């Protein structure tokens, strides 16, 4: 799907929330040569550099991205919004991505949507009581995540042209089925 919208293997690509660089390594294997990855987790970036020393990975403390306007031809965000609990933080991340993507640049996103099974409904209820936001929940390893309503995600992408938005079912890292989506949106210009 990505290469359909970003066929130029010399395109400058930002992996926002790259973790340990797994997707960047896949893009490199597919022939993409100008890859940059940033992540909030310094330990994940360190793991990525150890496993893939050829990749350009860096820890990102938040705030303005350390790149100039119109730097990248494309960006990817895979399961990043689920780690951003506050809508404000999500909107700020997209504002920064809009700034660093060139006109006509493409953003590929996949993430998780709300589920309707009893396990998740119970977690969402507990999360709403604890955090005041439906869809937020704690996981066993101590993390806190958020699943989203489709309308919320589409609203976040306002200002982009939607090239694709498809609901899918993913298997989580813990082997559960979860509703999700992938979206390909394009900058104006």
C-alpha positions as CSV (number, residue, x, y, z in Angstrom):
1,X,0.0,0.0,0.0
2,X,2.8,2.5,1.0
3,X,4.7,2.0,-2.3
4,X,1.6,2.7,-4.3
5,X,1.5,6.2,-2.9
6,X,5.2,6.7,-2.5
7,X,6.8,4.9,-5.5
8,X,10.0,6.9,-5.5
9,X,12.6,4.9,-3.5
10,X,14.7,8.1,-3.1
11,X,11.8,9.9,-1.4
12,X,12.7,11.4,2.0
13,X,10.7,9.5,4.6
14,X,10.1,10.2,8.3
15,X,9.0,7.4,10.6
16,X,7.4,9.3,13.4
17,X,7.3,6.9,16.4
18,X,9.8,4.5,14.8
19,X,10.3,2.4,18.0
20,X,13.3,0.2,17.3
21,X,13.2,0.7,13.5
22,X,11.3,-2.4,12.4
23,X,9.3,-0.5,9.7
24,X,12.3,1.5,8.6
25,X,14.2,-1.8,8.1
26,X,11.3,-3.1,6.0
27,X,11.3,0.1,3.9
28,X,15.1,-0.2,3.4
29,X,14.6,-3.8,2.3
30,X,12.0,-2.5,-0.2
31,X,14.7,-0.2,-1.7
32,X,13.9,3.1,0.1
33,X,17.2,4.9,0.8
34,X,16.4,8.2,2.6
35,X,14.9,7.2,5.9
36,X,14.8,9.1,9.2
37,X,13.2,7.7,12.4
38,X,12.3,9.4,15.7
39,X,10.7,8.0,18.8
40,X,9.9,9.2,22.3
41,X,11.5,6.1,23.8
42,X,15.2,6.4,24.1
43,X,15.6,2.7,25.1
44,X,13.7,1.6,21.9
45,X,15.9,3.9,19.8
46,X,19.0,2.4,21.4
47,X,17.7,-1.1,20.7
48,X,17.1,-0.1,17.1
49,X,20.6,1.3,16.7
50,X,22.1,-1.9,18.1
51,X,19.9,-4.1,15.8
52,X,20.1,-1.8,12.7
53,X,23.2,0.4,13.0
54,X,22.7,1.4,9.4
55,X,19.4,3.2,10.2
56,X,19.1,6.9,11.1
57,X,17.2,6.8,14.4
58,X,17.0,9.4,17.1
59,X,15.2,10.0,20.4
60,X,12.6,12.8,20.3
61,X,11.7,14.5,23.5
62,X,8.6,16.1,22.0
63,X,7.8,19.7,20.9
64,X,8.9,21.0,17.5
65,X,10.4,18.4,15.2
66,X,14.1,19.1,14.6
67,X,13.7,19.5,10.8
68,X,13.0,22.4,8.5
69,X,9.7,23.1,6.8
70,X,9.0,20.9,3.7
71,X,11.8,18.5,4.6
72,X,10.1,15.1,3.9
73,X,8.2,13.6,0.9
74,X,6.4,11.2,3.2
75,X,5.9,10.1,6.8
76,X,4.6,7.0,8.5
77,X,3.0,6.7,11.9
78,X,2.3,3.1,12.9
79,X,0.4,2.6,16.2
80,X,1.5,6.0,17.4
81,X,-1.8,7.7,18.2
82,X,-2.7,4.8,20.5
83,X,0.3,5.9,22.7
84,X,-0.8,9.5,22.7
85,X,-3.6,9.8,25.3
86,X,-4.5,13.4,24.9
87,X,-6.2,14.7,21.7
88,X,-4.2,17.9,22.1
89,X,-0.9,15.9,21.8
90,X,-2.2,14.1,18.8
91,X,-3.2,17.4,17.1
92,X,0.1,19.0,17.9
93,X,2.0,16.0,16.4
94,X,0.0,16.3,13.2
95,X,0.7,20.1,13.0
96,X,4.4,19.4,13.2
97,X,4.1,16.7,10.5
98,X,2.2,19.1,8.3
99,X,5.1,21.6,8.7
100,X,7.8,19.1,7.8
101,X,6.0,17.4,5.0
102,X,6.4,19.1,1.6
103,X,3.3,20.2,-0.4
104,X,1.8,17.0,-1.8
105,X,3.6,14.9,0.8
106,X,2.0,11.7,1.9
107,X,1.3,10.5,5.5
108,X,0.6,6.8,6.0
109,X,-1.0,5.9,9.4
110,X,-2.3,2.8,11.0
111,X,-3.7,2.6,14.4
112,X,-6.4,1.1,16.6
113,X,-10.1,1.8,16.7
114,X,-12.6,1.1,19.5
115,X,-13.6,-2.5,20.0
116,X,-17.0,-3.8,21.1
117,X,-16.0,-7.0,23.0
118,X,-16.6,-7.3,26.7
119,X,-12.9,-7.3,27.6
120,X,-12.3,-3.9,25.9
121,X,-15.7,-2.4,27.0
122,X,-14.7,-3.1,30.6
123,X,-11.3,-1.6,30.1
124,X,-12.7,1.5,28.5
125,X,-15.2,2.0,31.3
126,X,-12.4,1.7,33.9
127,X,-10.3,4.1,31.8
128,X,-13.0,6.6,31.5
129,X,-13.5,6.6,35.3
130,X,-9.7,7.0,35.9
131,X,-8.7,9.3,33.0
132,X,-12.0,11.0,32.0
133,X,-11.7,9.8,28.4
134,X,-13.5,6.9,26.8
135,X,-11.2,4.4,24.9
136,X,-8.2,4.9,27.3
137,X,-7.1,1.8,29.2
138,X,-4.2,0.4,31.2
139,X,-2.3,-2.7,30.0
140,X,-0.7,-5.3,32.2
141,X,2.8,-4.2,31.6
142,X,2.1,-0.8,33.2
143,X,1.4,1.2,30.0
144,X,-1.7,3.2,29.1
145,X,-3.1,3.2,25.6
146,X,-6.0,4.7,23.7
147,X,-8.4,3.3,21.1
148,X,-10.2,5.8,18.9
149,X,-13.5,6.4,17.3
150,X,-13.3,6.6,13.5
151,X,-14.8,10.1,13.5
152,X,-12.1,11.3,15.8
153,X,-9.4,10.1,13.5
154,X,-11.0,11.6,10.4
155,X,-11.3,14.9,12.2
156,X,-7.6,14.8,13.1
157,X,-6.8,14.4,9.3
158,X,-8.8,17.5,8.3
159,X,-6.6,19.7,6.2
160,X,-5.3,16.6,4.4
161,X,-6.8,15.0,1.4
162,X,-7.8,11.4,2.2
163,X,-6.5,9.0,-0.4
164,X,-7.5,5.8,1.5
165,X,-9.1,5.0,4.9
166,X,-9.9,1.4,5.5
167,X,-11.0,-0.4,8.7
168,X,-9.2,-3.6,9.4
169,X,-8.7,-6.1,12.2
170,X,-5.1,-6.4,13.6
171,X,-3.6,-8.9,15.9
172,X,-2.0,-7.1,18.9
173,X,1.4,-7.9,20.4
174,X,-0.5,-10.0,23.0
175,X,-2.3,-12.1,20.4
176,X,-5.7,-10.4,20.7
177,X,-7.8,-9.2,17.8
178,X,-8.4,-5.5,17.6
179,X,-10.3,-3.1,15.3
180,X,-8.0,-0.8,13.5
181,X,-7.5,1.2,10.4
182,X,-5.0,2.4,7.9
183,X,-5.1,5.7,6.3
184,X,-3.2,7.4,3.5
185,X,-3.6,11.2,3.5
186,X,-1.9,13.8,1.4
187,X,-0.8,17.4,2.0
188,X,-2.4,20.1,-0.1
189,X,-0.4,21.3,-3.0
